Structure formats: C-alpha cells, structure tokens
Amino acid sequence: MTEVPLLDFHRHGHITQRWEEETRHTLEEYYQRLSDHPLPKKVEVRLCQTQSQLTEFLQAEKDELGIQTLGDESFICSHDAWRGFPRL
C-alpha cells in the first residue's frame, strides 16, 4: 500500500481555515482510495479566492523560472514539470 502524498497547502486571498480543512479531507480521502496505485510523494494545493489571484501567481512563477508559455492559464490541475510534482 502506497502512502498518501504530503498535501502542501497555500492560500491566496481570503480562504477560510474551514475551506482548507474540507479540501484537505476530500483530497486525503481520494488519495486513500488510490493507495494501491503509485502516488506522488507531494501534491501542492493552491487555494485562490479569485481567478486573477491564480493568474498573478502563475505569472510570478513563470517570471521566477524564466518560462515563456501562452494559453495555459485555464488549466487548474497539472503535473508540473516546472517544479517536479503535481499541483492543484
């Protein structure tokens, strides 16, 4: 049985502790159901209050890492080649 990944939460804007806890619970339950399959060691979870906060975060990451892409702003889940682990 594979261990459930470390869930690394980050909040952008006004995100309540309760919302984070509910999201964490849902993801932990999901990963426990998949525990017979290979799972990542870590999943980064970004909770954004607004779409513009998500866009700003993604742009800052691109700038920091020197990445030039277009049209990827609509993806909300990815296995991130930029950092080497899945992010939601």
PDB file of N, CA, C and O in Angstrom:
ATOM      1  N   MET A   1       0.848  -1.185   0.000  1.00  0.00           N
ATOM      2  CA  MET A   1       0.000   0.000   0.000  1.00  0.00           C
ATOM      3  C   MET A   1       0.893   1.247   0.000  1.00  0.00           C
ATOM      4  O   MET A   1       1.822   1.348   0.801  1.00  0.00           O
ATOM      5  N   THR A   2       0.614   2.176  -0.881  1.00  0.00           N
ATOM      6  CA  THR A   2       1.376   3.414  -1.009  1.00  0.00           C
ATOM      7  C   THR A   2       0.873   4.449  -0.013  1.00  0.00           C
ATOM      8  O   THR A   2      -0.321   4.522   0.277  1.00  0.00           O
ATOM      9  N   GLU A   3       1.798   5.247   0.506  1.00  0.00           N
ATOM     10  CA  GLU A   3       1.409   6.313   1.432  1.00  0.00           C
ATOM     11  C   GLU A   3       0.662   7.424   0.714  1.00  0.00           C
ATOM     12  O   GLU A   3       0.912   7.694  -0.461  1.00  0.00           O
ATOM     13  N   VAL A   4      -0.250   8.061   1.422  1.00  0.00           N
ATOM     14  CA  VAL A   4      -0.945   9.231   0.900  1.00  0.00           C
ATOM     15  C   VAL A   4       0.077  10.365   0.773  1.00  0.00           C
ATOM     16  O   VAL A   4       0.893  10.557   1.674  1.00  0.00           O
ATOM     17  N   PRO A   5       0.044  11.123  -0.338  1.00  0.00           N
ATOM     18  CA  PRO A   5       1.035  12.196  -0.517  1.00  0.00           C
ATOM     19  C   PRO A   5       0.917  13.295   0.534  1.00  0.00           C
ATOM     20  O   PRO A   5      -0.147  13.527   1.108  1.00  0.00           O
ATOM     21  N   LEU A   6       2.042  13.961   0.764  1.00  0.00           N
ATOM     22  CA  LEU A   6       2.037  15.173   1.569  1.00  0.00           C
ATOM     23  C   LEU A   6       1.238  16.220   0.803  1.00  0.00           C
ATOM     24  O   LEU A   6       1.529  16.485  -0.363  1.00  0.00           O
ATOM     25  N   LEU A   7       0.246  16.814   1.436  1.00  0.00           N
ATOM     26  CA  LEU A   7      -0.551  17.867   0.815  1.00  0.00           C
ATOM     27  C   LEU A   7      -0.037  19.206   1.328  1.00  0.00           C
ATOM     28  O   LEU A   7      -0.193  19.540   2.503  1.00  0.00           O
ATOM     29  N   ASP A   8       0.571  19.958   0.434  1.00  0.00           N
ATOM     30  CA  ASP A   8       1.218  21.228   0.764  1.00  0.00           C
ATOM     31  C   ASP A   8       0.291  22.374   0.348  1.00  0.00           C
ATOM     32  O   ASP A   8       0.241  22.738  -0.827  1.00  0.00           O
ATOM     33  N   PHE A   9      -0.442  22.940   1.311  1.00  0.00           N
ATOM     34  CA  PHE A   9      -1.450  23.962   1.022  1.00  0.00           C
ATOM     35  C   PHE A   9      -0.870  25.375   1.080  1.00  0.00           C
ATOM     36  O   PHE A   9      -0.018  25.689   1.911  1.00  0.00           O
ATOM     37  N   HIS A  10      -1.363  26.217   0.162  1.00  0.00           N
ATOM     38  CA  HIS A  10      -1.021  27.639   0.108  1.00  0.00           C
ATOM     39  C   HIS A  10      -2.314  28.406  -0.186  1.00  0.00           C
ATOM     40  O   HIS A  10      -3.101  28.008  -1.044  1.00  0.00           O
ATOM     41  N   ARG A  11      -2.517  29.493   0.527  1.00  0.00           N
ATOM     42  CA  ARG A  11      -3.722  30.307   0.333  1.00  0.00           C
ATOM     43  C   ARG A  11      -3.374  31.629  -0.326  1.00  0.00           C
ATOM     44  O   ARG A  11      -2.360  32.254  -0.015  1.00  0.00           O
ATOM     45  N   HIS A  12      -4.236  32.039  -1.239  1.00  0.00           N
ATOM     46  CA  HIS A  12      -4.103  33.336  -1.905  1.00  0.00           C
ATOM     47  C   HIS A  12      -5.444  34.050  -1.747  1.00  0.00           C
ATOM     48  O   HIS A  12      -6.458  33.600  -2.281  1.00  0.00           O
ATOM     49  N   GLY A  13      -5.446  35.155  -1.018  1.00  0.00           N
ATOM     50  CA  GLY A  13      -6.697  35.857  -0.762  1.00  0.00           C
ATOM     51  C   GLY A  13      -7.347  35.340   0.510  1.00  0.00           C
ATOM     52  O   GLY A  13      -6.716  34.671   1.327  1.00  0.00           O
ATOM     53  N   HIS A  14      -8.616  35.665   0.654  1.00  0.00           N
ATOM     54  CA  HIS A  14      -9.358  35.275   1.854  1.00  0.00           C
ATOM     55  C   HIS A  14      -9.906  33.859   1.673  1.00  0.00           C
ATOM     56  O   HIS A  14     -10.974  33.660   1.095  1.00  0.00           O
ATOM     57  N   ILE A  15      -9.160  32.895   2.173  1.00  0.00           N
ATOM     58  CA  ILE A  15      -9.567  31.490   2.147  1.00  0.00           C
ATOM     59  C   ILE A  15      -9.685  31.067   3.610  1.00  0.00           C
ATOM     60  O   ILE A  15      -8.721  31.168   4.369  1.00  0.00           O
ATOM     61  N   THR A  16     -10.850  30.600   3.999  1.00  0.00           N
ATOM     62  CA  THR A  16     -11.060  30.248   5.399  1.00  0.00           C
ATOM     63  C   THR A  16     -10.339  28.943   5.763  1.00  0.00           C
ATOM     64  O   THR A  16     -10.081  28.096   4.908  1.00  0.00           O
ATOM     65  N   GLN A  17     -10.028  28.811   7.028  1.00  0.00           N
ATOM     66  CA  GLN A  17      -9.427  27.584   7.544  1.00  0.00           C
ATOM     67  C   GLN A  17     -10.365  26.410   7.278  1.00  0.00           C
ATOM     68  O   GLN A  17      -9.916  25.311   6.951  1.00  0.00           O
ATOM     69  N   ARG A  18     -11.651  26.644   7.419  1.00  0.00           N
ATOM     70  CA  ARG A  18     -12.626  25.572   7.190  1.00  0.00           C
ATOM     71  C   ARG A  18     -12.577  25.082   5.746  1.00  0.00           C
ATOM     72  O   ARG A  18     -12.640  23.877   5.502  1.00  0.00           O
ATOM     73  N   TRP A  19     -12.466  26.001   4.788  1.00  0.00           N
ATOM     74  CA  TRP A  19     -12.408  25.612   3.370  1.00  0.00           C
ATOM     75  C   TRP A  19     -11.160  24.764   3.123  1.00  0.00           C
ATOM     76  O   TRP A  19     -11.212  23.754   2.421  1.00  0.00           O
ATOM     77  N   GLU A  20     -10.034  25.191   3.711  1.00  0.00           N
ATOM     78  CA  GLU A  20      -8.805  24.412   3.551  1.00  0.00           C
ATOM     79  C   GLU A  20      -8.964  23.026   4.172  1.00  0.00           C
ATOM     80  O   GLU A  20      -8.562  22.033   3.566  1.00  0.00           O
ATOM     81  N   GLU A  21      -9.535  22.943   5.353  1.00  0.00           N
ATOM     82  CA  GLU A  21      -9.714  21.658   6.024  1.00  0.00           C
ATOM     83  C   GLU A  21     -10.631  20.734   5.223  1.00  0.00           C
ATOM     84  O   GLU A  21     -10.358  19.539   5.107  1.00  0.00           O
ATOM     85  N   GLU A  22     -11.715  21.279   4.672  1.00  0.00           N
ATOM     86  CA  GLU A  22     -12.628  20.468   3.865  1.00  0.00           C
ATOM     87  C   GLU A  22     -11.936  19.968   2.602  1.00  0.00           C
ATOM     88  O   GLU A  22     -12.118  18.819   2.200  1.00  0.00           O
ATOM     89  N   THR A  23     -11.145  20.832   1.982  1.00  0.00           N
ATOM     90  CA  THR A  23     -10.411  20.448   0.783  1.00  0.00           C
ATOM     91  C   THR A  23      -9.378  19.382   1.120  1.00  0.00           C
ATOM     92  O   THR A  23      -9.228  18.402   0.391  1.00  0.00           O
ATOM     93  N   ARG A  24      -8.667  19.574   2.226  1.00  0.00           N
ATOM     94  CA  ARG A  24      -7.668  18.587   2.664  1.00  0.00           C
ATOM     95  C   ARG A  24      -8.337  17.235   2.911  1.00  0.00           C
ATOM     96  O   ARG A  24      -7.833  16.204   2.466  1.00  0.00           O
ATOM     97  N   HIS A  25      -9.459  17.233   3.613  1.00  0.00           N
ATOM     98  CA  HIS A  25     -10.169  15.992   3.910  1.00  0.00           C
ATOM     99  C   HIS A  25     -10.577  15.278   2.619  1.00  0.00           C
ATOM    100  O   HIS A  25     -10.398  14.067   2.497  1.00  0.00           O
ATOM    101  N   THR A  26     -11.117  16.014   1.672  1.00  0.00           N
ATOM    102  CA  THR A  26     -11.550  15.433   0.399  1.00  0.00           C
ATOM    103  C   THR A  26     -10.369  14.809  -0.345  1.00  0.00           C
ATOM    104  O   THR A  26     -10.467  13.693  -0.855  1.00  0.00           O
ATOM    105  N   LEU A  27      -9.258  15.536  -0.402  1.00  0.00           N
ATOM    106  CA  LEU A  27      -8.085  15.021  -1.114  1.00  0.00           C
ATOM    107  C   LEU A  27      -7.478  13.821  -0.401  1.00  0.00           C
ATOM    108  O   LEU A  27      -7.073  12.862  -1.057  1.00  0.00           O
ATOM    109  N   GLU A  28      -7.406  13.851   0.912  1.00  0.00           N
ATOM    110  CA  GLU A  28      -6.868  12.709   1.651  1.00  0.00           C
ATOM    111  C   GLU A  28      -7.725  11.467   1.424  1.00  0.00           C
ATOM    112  O   GLU A  28      -7.200  10.369   1.242  1.00  0.00           O
ATOM    113  N   GLU A  29      -9.038  11.645   1.436  1.00  0.00           N
ATOM    114  CA  GLU A  29      -9.947  10.528   1.180  1.00  0.00           C
ATOM    115  C   GLU A  29      -9.743   9.981  -0.242  1.00  0.00           C
ATOM    116  O   GLU A  29      -9.716   8.767  -0.449  1.00  0.00           O
ATOM    117  N   TYR A  30      -9.605  10.863  -1.186  1.00  0.00           N
ATOM    118  CA  TYR A  30      -9.387  10.475  -2.579  1.00  0.00           C
ATOM    119  C   TYR A  30      -8.089   9.676  -2.715  1.00  0.00           C
ATOM    120  O   TYR A  30      -8.081   8.602  -3.317  1.00  0.00           O
ATOM    121  N   TYR A  31      -7.002  10.193  -2.161  1.00  0.00           N
ATOM    122  CA  TYR A  31      -5.719   9.508  -2.282  1.00  0.00           C
ATOM    123  C   TYR A  31      -5.696   8.189  -1.515  1.00  0.00           C
ATOM    124  O   TYR A  31      -5.003   7.259  -1.928  1.00  0.00           O
ATOM    125  N   GLN A  32      -6.427   8.084  -0.419  1.00  0.00           N
ATOM    126  CA  GLN A  32      -6.501   6.815   0.303  1.00  0.00           C
ATOM    127  C   GLN A  32      -7.161   5.747  -0.560  1.00  0.00           C
ATOM    128  O   GLN A  32      -6.772   4.580  -0.514  1.00  0.00           O
ATOM    129  N   ARG A  33      -8.153   6.141  -1.342  1.00  0.00           N
ATOM    130  CA  ARG A  33      -8.822   5.193  -2.242  1.00  0.00           C
ATOM    131  C   ARG A  33      -7.898   4.736  -3.361  1.00  0.00           C
ATOM    132  O   ARG A  33      -8.080   3.652  -3.915  1.00  0.00           O
ATOM    133  N   LEU A  34      -6.913   5.552  -3.694  1.00  0.00           N
ATOM    134  CA  LEU A  34      -5.973   5.209  -4.758  1.00  0.00           C
ATOM    135  C   LEU A  34      -4.678   4.614  -4.233  1.00  0.00           C
ATOM    136  O   LEU A  34      -3.726   4.435  -4.993  1.00  0.00           O
ATOM    137  N   SER A  35      -4.630   4.309  -2.958  1.00  0.00           N
ATOM    138  CA  SER A  35      -3.364   3.936  -2.329  1.00  0.00           C
ATOM    139  C   SER A  35      -2.778   2.622  -2.844  1.00  0.00           C
ATOM    140  O   SER A  35      -1.624   2.320  -2.540  1.00  0.00           O
ATOM    141  N   ASP A  36      -3.519   1.843  -3.602  1.00  0.00           N
ATOM    142  CA  ASP A  36      -2.963   0.636  -4.206  1.00  0.00           C
ATOM    143  C   ASP A  36      -2.180   0.953  -5.474  1.00  0.00           C
ATOM    144  O   ASP A  36      -1.571   0.059  -6.061  1.00  0.00           O
ATOM    145  N   HIS A  37      -2.188   2.201  -5.898  1.00  0.00           N
ATOM    146  CA  HIS A  37      -1.507   2.652  -7.103  1.00  0.00           C
ATOM    147  C   HIS A  37      -0.333   3.558  -6.725  1.00  0.00           C
ATOM    148  O   HIS A  37      -0.317   4.133  -5.636  1.00  0.00           O
ATOM    149  N   PRO A  38       0.635   3.683  -7.609  1.00  0.00           N
ATOM    150  CA  PRO A  38       1.740   4.612  -7.323  1.00  0.00           C
ATOM    151  C   PRO A  38       1.210   6.041  -7.180  1.00  0.00           C
ATOM    152  O   PRO A  38       0.446   6.515  -8.020  1.00  0.00           O
ATOM    153  N   LEU A  39       1.614   6.704  -6.132  1.00  0.00           N
ATOM    154  CA  LEU A  39       1.174   8.072  -5.868  1.00  0.00           C
ATOM    155  C   LEU A  39       2.390   8.978  -5.728  1.00  0.00           C
ATOM    156  O   LEU A  39       3.474   8.523  -5.360  1.00  0.00           O
ATOM    157  N   PRO A  40       2.206  10.262  -6.022  1.00  0.00           N
ATOM    158  CA  PRO A  40       3.319  11.192  -5.816  1.00  0.00           C
ATOM    159  C   PRO A  40       3.607  11.344  -4.327  1.00  0.00           C
ATOM    160  O   PRO A  40       2.739  11.095  -3.491  1.00  0.00           O
ATOM    161  N   LYS A  41       4.826  11.754  -4.003  1.00  0.00           N
ATOM    162  CA  LYS A  41       5.183  11.988  -2.599  1.00  0.00           C
ATOM    163  C   LYS A  41       4.563  13.273  -2.081  1.00  0.00           C
ATOM    164  O   LYS A  41       4.288  13.403  -0.888  1.00  0.00           O
ATOM    165  N   LYS A  42       4.346  14.215  -2.977  1.00  0.00           N
ATOM    166  CA  LYS A  42       3.845  15.530  -2.583  1.00  0.00           C
ATOM    167  C   LYS A  42       2.880  16.048  -3.647  1.00  0.00           C
ATOM    168  O   LYS A  42       3.080  15.835  -4.843  1.00  0.00           O
ATOM    169  N   VAL A  43       1.832  16.731  -3.190  1.00  0.00           N
ATOM    170  CA  VAL A  43       0.916  17.455  -4.069  1.00  0.00           C
ATOM    171  C   VAL A  43       0.770  18.856  -3.492  1.00  0.00           C
ATOM    172  O   VAL A  43       0.398  19.024  -2.331  1.00  0.00           O
ATOM    173  N   GLU A  44       1.062  19.850  -4.305  1.00  0.00           N
ATOM    174  CA  GLU A  44       0.901  21.239  -3.872  1.00  0.00           C
ATOM    175  C   GLU A  44      -0.514  21.684  -4.224  1.00  0.00           C
ATOM    176  O   GLU A  44      -0.979  21.487  -5.346  1.00  0.00           O
ATOM    177  N   VAL A  45      -1.188  22.284  -3.250  1.00  0.00           N
ATOM    178  CA  VAL A  45      -2.558  22.742  -3.443  1.00  0.00           C
ATOM    179  C   VAL A  45      -2.585  24.254  -3.246  1.00  0.00           C
ATOM    180  O   VAL A  45      -2.254  24.750  -2.169  1.00  0.00           O
ATOM    181  N   ARG A  46      -2.974  24.975  -4.274  1.00  0.00           N
ATOM    182  CA  ARG A  46      -3.094  26.433  -4.226  1.00  0.00           C
ATOM    183  C   ARG A  46      -4.573  26.780  -4.175  1.00  0.00           C
ATOM    184  O   ARG A  46      -5.311  26.487  -5.115  1.00  0.00           O
ATOM    185  N   LEU A  47      -5.009  27.396  -3.094  1.00  0.00           N
ATOM    186  CA  LEU A  47      -6.393  27.838  -2.963  1.00  0.00           C
ATOM    187  C   LEU A  47      -6.416  29.343  -3.213  1.00  0.00           C
ATOM    188  O   LEU A  47      -5.845  30.120  -2.448  1.00  0.00           O
ATOM    189  N   CYS A  48      -7.079  29.740  -4.287  1.00  0.00           N
ATOM    190  CA  CYS A  48      -7.139  31.148  -4.679  1.00  0.00           C
ATOM    191  C   CYS A  48      -8.574  31.652  -4.559  1.00  0.00           C
ATOM    192  O   CYS A  48      -9.524  30.988  -4.972  1.00  0.00           O
ATOM    193  N   GLN A  49      -8.699  32.832  -3.990  1.00  0.00           N
ATOM    194  CA  GLN A  49     -10.021  33.430  -3.832  1.00  0.00           C
ATOM    195  C   GLN A  49     -10.583  33.860  -5.182  1.00  0.00           C
ATOM    196  O   GLN A  49     -11.786  33.749  -5.419  1.00  0.00           O
ATOM    197  N   THR A  50      -9.722  34.347  -6.063  1.00  0.00           N
ATOM    198  CA  THR A  50     -10.189  34.848  -7.357  1.00  0.00           C
ATOM    199  C   THR A  50      -9.330  34.293  -8.491  1.00  0.00           C
ATOM    200  O   THR A  50      -8.193  33.870  -8.282  1.00  0.00           O
ATOM    201  N   GLN A  51      -9.891  34.303  -9.674  1.00  0.00           N
ATOM    202  CA  GLN A  51      -9.156  33.890 -10.865  1.00  0.00           C
ATOM    203  C   GLN A  51      -7.940  34.791 -11.089  1.00  0.00           C
ATOM    204  O   GLN A  51      -6.883  34.321 -11.509  1.00  0.00           O
ATOM    205  N   SER A  52      -8.096  36.082 -10.809  1.00  0.00           N
ATOM    206  CA  SER A  52      -6.970  36.999 -11.020  1.00  0.00           C
ATOM    207  C   SER A  52      -5.806  36.672 -10.079  1.00  0.00           C
ATOM    208  O   SER A  52      -4.649  36.847 -10.461  1.00  0.00           O
ATOM    209  N   GLN A  53      -6.084  36.203  -8.861  1.00  0.00           N
ATOM    210  CA  GLN A  53      -5.002  35.805  -7.956  1.00  0.00           C
ATOM    211  C   GLN A  53      -4.268  34.580  -8.487  1.00  0.00           C
ATOM    212  O   GLN A  53      -3.047  34.481  -8.361  1.00  0.00           O
ATOM    213  N   LEU A  54      -5.013  33.645  -9.081  1.00  0.00           N
ATOM    214  CA  LEU A  54      -4.373  32.481  -9.687  1.00  0.00           C
ATOM    215  C   LEU A  54      -3.509  32.912 -10.866  1.00  0.00           C
ATOM    216  O   LEU A  54      -2.375  32.455 -11.005  1.00  0.00           O
ATOM    217  N   THR A  55      -4.035  33.782 -11.709  1.00  0.00           N
ATOM    218  CA  THR A  55      -3.282  34.273 -12.866  1.00  0.00           C
ATOM    219  C   THR A  55      -2.015  34.986 -12.429  1.00  0.00           C
ATOM    220  O   THR A  55      -0.955  34.783 -13.021  1.00  0.00           O
ATOM    221  N   GLU A  56      -2.111  35.822 -11.396  1.00  0.00           N
ATOM    222  CA  GLU A  56      -0.941  36.533 -10.880  1.00  0.00           C
ATOM    223  C   GLU A  56       0.104  35.558 -10.347  1.00  0.00           C
ATOM    224  O   GLU A  56       1.297  35.718 -10.603  1.00  0.00           O
ATOM    225  N   PHE A  57      -0.346  34.552  -9.610  1.00  0.00           N
ATOM    226  CA  PHE A  57       0.583  33.556  -9.069  1.00  0.00           C
ATOM    227  C   PHE A  57       1.304  32.829 -10.195  1.00  0.00           C
ATOM    228  O   PHE A  57       2.527  32.690 -10.171  1.00  0.00           O
ATOM    229  N   LEU A  58       0.534  32.361 -11.192  1.00  0.00           N
ATOM    230  CA  LEU A  58       1.149  31.625 -12.299  1.00  0.00           C
ATOM    231  C   LEU A  58       2.145  32.491 -13.061  1.00  0.00           C
ATOM    232  O   LEU A  58       3.204  32.010 -13.465  1.00  0.00           O
ATOM    233  N   GLN A  59       1.814  33.765 -13.260  1.00  0.00           N
ATOM    234  CA  GLN A  59       2.729  34.654 -13.967  1.00  0.00           C
ATOM    235  C   GLN A  59       4.008  34.879 -13.168  1.00  0.00           C
ATOM    236  O   GLN A  59       5.099  34.918 -13.737  1.00  0.00           O
ATOM    237  N   ALA A  60       3.877  35.026 -11.852  1.00  0.00           N
ATOM    238  CA  ALA A  60       5.060  35.203 -10.997  1.00  0.00           C
ATOM    239  C   ALA A  60       5.957  33.970 -11.057  1.00  0.00           C
ATOM    240  O   ALA A  60       7.182  34.094 -11.077  1.00  0.00           O
ATOM    241  N   GLU A  61       5.357  32.786 -11.085  1.00  0.00           N
ATOM    242  CA  GLU A  61       6.133  31.551 -11.209  1.00  0.00           C
ATOM    243  C   GLU A  61       6.866  31.512 -12.537  1.00  0.00           C
ATOM    244  O   GLU A  61       8.051  31.179 -12.584  1.00  0.00           O
ATOM    245  N   LYS A  62       6.186  31.844 -13.598  1.00  0.00           N
ATOM    246  CA  LYS A  62       6.822  31.870 -14.922  1.00  0.00           C
ATOM    247  C   LYS A  62       7.999  32.834 -14.929  1.00  0.00           C
ATOM    248  O   LYS A  62       9.077  32.513 -15.429  1.00  0.00           O
ATOM    249  N   ASP A  63       7.783  34.010 -14.372  1.00  0.00           N
ATOM    250  CA  ASP A  63       8.849  35.014 -14.332  1.00  0.00           C
ATOM    251  C   ASP A  63      10.046  34.503 -13.531  1.00  0.00           C
ATOM    252  O   ASP A  63      11.191  34.641 -13.960  1.00  0.00           O
ATOM    253  N   GLU A  64       9.771  33.908 -12.357  1.00  0.00           N
ATOM    254  CA  GLU A  64      10.833  33.402 -11.494  1.00  0.00           C
ATOM    255  C   GLU A  64      11.651  32.314 -12.184  1.00  0.00           C
ATOM    256  O   GLU A  64      12.874  32.270 -12.051  1.00  0.00           O
ATOM    257  N   LEU A  65      10.970  31.435 -12.924  1.00  0.00           N
ATOM    258  CA  LEU A  65      11.631  30.288 -13.532  1.00  0.00           C
ATOM    259  C   LEU A  65      12.074  30.535 -14.973  1.00  0.00           C
ATOM    260  O   LEU A  65      12.693  29.670 -15.592  1.00  0.00           O
ATOM    261  N   GLY A  66      11.757  31.720 -15.505  1.00  0.00           N
ATOM    262  CA  GLY A  66      12.150  32.041 -16.868  1.00  0.00           C
ATOM    263  C   GLY A  66      11.392  31.255 -17.918  1.00  0.00           C
ATOM    264  O   GLY A  66      11.939  30.931 -18.972  1.00  0.00           O
ATOM    265  N   ILE A  67      10.136  30.946 -17.639  1.00  0.00           N
ATOM    266  CA  ILE A  67       9.303  30.149 -18.552  1.00  0.00           C
ATOM    267  C   ILE A  67       8.457  31.071 -19.406  1.00  0.00           C
ATOM    268  O   ILE A  67       7.862  32.032 -18.918  1.00  0.00           O
ATOM    269  N   GLN A  68       8.415  30.755 -20.694  1.00  0.00           N
ATOM    270  CA  GLN A  68       7.609  31.545 -21.623  1.00  0.00           C
ATOM    271  C   GLN A  68       6.602  30.628 -22.304  1.00  0.00           C
ATOM    272  O   GLN A  68       6.952  29.877 -23.214  1.00  0.00           O
ATOM    273  N   THR A  69       5.353  30.694 -21.861  1.00  0.00           N
ATOM    274  CA  THR A  69       4.279  29.903 -22.464  1.00  0.00           C
ATOM    275  C   THR A  69       3.070  30.796 -22.632  1.00  0.00           C
ATOM    276  O   THR A  69       2.962  31.855 -22.014  1.00  0.00           O
ATOM    277  N   LEU A  70       2.172  30.352 -23.473  1.00  0.00           N
ATOM    278  CA  LEU A  70       0.920  31.076 -23.699  1.00  0.00           C
ATOM    279  C   LEU A  70      -0.250  30.106 -23.603  1.00  0.00           C
ATOM    280  O   LEU A  70      -0.133  28.941 -23.983  1.00  0.00           O
ATOM    281  N   GLY A  71      -1.378  30.592 -23.093  1.00  0.00           N
ATOM    282  CA  GLY A  71      -2.612  29.829 -23.139  1.00  0.00           C
ATOM    283  C   GLY A  71      -2.777  28.752 -22.094  1.00  0.00           C
ATOM    284  O   GLY A  71      -3.729  27.976 -22.175  1.00  0.00           O
ATOM    285  N   ASP A  72      -1.892  28.667 -21.110  1.00  0.00           N
ATOM    286  CA  ASP A  72      -2.015  27.611 -20.112  1.00  0.00           C
ATOM    287  C   ASP A  72      -2.753  28.064 -18.859  1.00  0.00           C
ATOM    288  O   ASP A  72      -2.885  27.286 -17.914  1.00  0.00           O
ATOM    289  N   GLU A  73      -3.227  29.273 -18.828  1.00  0.00           N
ATOM    290  CA  GLU A  73      -3.863  29.818 -17.629  1.00  0.00           C
ATOM    291  C   GLU A  73      -5.174  29.127 -17.274  1.00  0.00           C
ATOM    292  O   GLU A  73      -5.623  29.230 -16.132  1.00  0.00           O
ATOM    293  N   SER A  74      -5.799  28.430 -18.213  1.00  0.00           N
ATOM    294  CA  SER A  74      -7.093  27.811 -17.928  1.00  0.00           C
ATOM    295  C   SER A  74      -6.957  26.456 -17.241  1.00  0.00           C
ATOM    296  O   SER A  74      -7.957  25.912 -16.775  1.00  0.00           O
ATOM    297  N   PHE A  75      -5.748  25.893 -17.164  1.00  0.00           N
ATOM    298  CA  PHE A  75      -5.559  24.604 -16.513  1.00  0.00           C
ATOM    299  C   PHE A  75      -5.562  24.797 -15.003  1.00  0.00           C
ATOM    300  O   PHE A  75      -4.815  25.622 -14.477  1.00  0.00           O
ATOM    301  N   ILE A  76      -6.406  24.033 -14.304  1.00  0.00           N
ATOM    302  CA  ILE A  76      -6.444  24.162 -12.846  1.00  0.00           C
ATOM    303  C   ILE A  76      -5.727  23.008 -12.154  1.00  0.00           C
ATOM    304  O   ILE A  76      -5.449  23.087 -10.957  1.00  0.00           O
ATOM    305  N   CYS A  77      -5.426  21.942 -12.883  1.00  0.00           N
ATOM    306  CA  CYS A  77      -4.699  20.813 -12.324  1.00  0.00           C
ATOM    307  C   CYS A  77      -3.621  20.416 -13.320  1.00  0.00           C
ATOM    308  O   CYS A  77      -3.851  20.398 -14.529  1.00  0.00           O
ATOM    309  N   SER A  78      -2.445  20.099 -12.800  1.00  0.00           N
ATOM    310  CA  SER A  78      -1.390  19.696 -13.713  1.00  0.00           C
ATOM    311  C   SER A  78      -0.324  18.909 -12.974  1.00  0.00           C
ATOM    312  O   SER A  78      -0.169  19.022 -11.758  1.00  0.00           O
ATOM    313  N   HIS A  79       0.407  18.106 -13.739  1.00  0.00           N
ATOM    314  CA  HIS A  79       1.659  17.583 -13.198  1.00  0.00           C
ATOM    315  C   HIS A  79       2.686  18.585 -13.669  1.00  0.00           C
ATOM    316  O   HIS A  79       2.952  18.702 -14.865  1.00  0.00           O
ATOM    317  N   ASP A  80       3.239  19.278 -12.765  1.00  0.00           N
ATOM    318  CA  ASP A  80       4.027  20.448 -13.084  1.00  0.00           C
ATOM    319  C   ASP A  80       5.479  20.102 -13.359  1.00  0.00           C
ATOM    320  O   ASP A  80       6.235  19.767 -12.448  1.00  0.00           O
ATOM    321  N   ALA A  81       5.857  20.186 -14.627  1.00  0.00           N
ATOM    322  CA  ALA A  81       7.246  19.961 -14.997  1.00  0.00           C
ATOM    323  C   ALA A  81       8.142  21.073 -14.455  1.00  0.00           C
ATOM    324  O   ALA A  81       9.356  20.901 -14.350  1.00  0.00           O
ATOM    325  N   TRP A  82       7.549  22.200 -14.115  1.00  0.00           N
ATOM    326  CA  TRP A  82       8.340  23.312 -13.597  1.00  0.00           C
ATOM    327  C   TRP A  82       8.920  23.003 -12.236  1.00  0.00           C
ATOM    328  O   TRP A  82      10.061  23.364 -11.948  1.00  0.00           O
ATOM    329  N   ARG A  83       8.145  22.337 -11.393  1.00  0.00           N
ATOM    330  CA  ARG A  83       8.582  22.070 -10.015  1.00  0.00           C
ATOM    331  C   ARG A  83       8.786  20.577  -9.735  1.00  0.00           C
ATOM    332  O   ARG A  83       9.391  20.214  -8.726  1.00  0.00           O
ATOM    333  N   GLY A  84       8.281  19.705 -10.629  1.00  0.00           N
ATOM    334  CA  GLY A  84       8.508  18.272 -10.486  1.00  0.00           C
ATOM    335  C   GLY A  84       7.518  17.522  -9.625  1.00  0.00           C
ATOM    336  O   GLY A  84       7.788  16.388  -9.230  1.00  0.00           O
ATOM    337  N   PHE A  85       6.375  18.122  -9.322  1.00  0.00           N
ATOM    338  CA  PHE A  85       5.344  17.433  -8.544  1.00  0.00           C
ATOM    339  C   PHE A  85       3.974  17.959  -8.964  1.00  0.00           C
ATOM    340  O   PHE A  85       3.873  19.065  -9.496  1.00  0.00           O
ATOM    341  N   PRO A  86       2.909  17.170  -8.727  1.00  0.00           N
ATOM    342  CA  PRO A  86       1.566  17.597  -9.113  1.00  0.00           C
ATOM    343  C   PRO A  86       1.120  18.816  -8.300  1.00  0.00           C
ATOM    344  O   PRO A  86       1.467  18.977  -7.130  1.00  0.00           O
ATOM    345  N   ARG A  87       0.336  19.667  -8.969  1.00  0.00           N
ATOM    346  CA  ARG A  87      -0.223  20.842  -8.289  1.00  0.00           C
ATOM    347  C   ARG A  87      -1.678  20.987  -8.689  1.00  0.00           C
ATOM    348  O   ARG A  87      -2.052  20.758  -9.839  1.00  0.00           O
ATOM    349  N   LEU A  88      -2.483  21.368  -7.723  1.00  0.00           N
ATOM    350  CA  LEU A  88      -3.907  21.638  -7.948  1.00  0.00           C
ATOM    351  C   LEU A  88      -4.147  23.099  -7.667  1.00  0.00           C
ATOM    352  O   LEU A  88      -5.277  23.573  -7.787  1.00  0.00           O
TER     353      LEU A  88
END
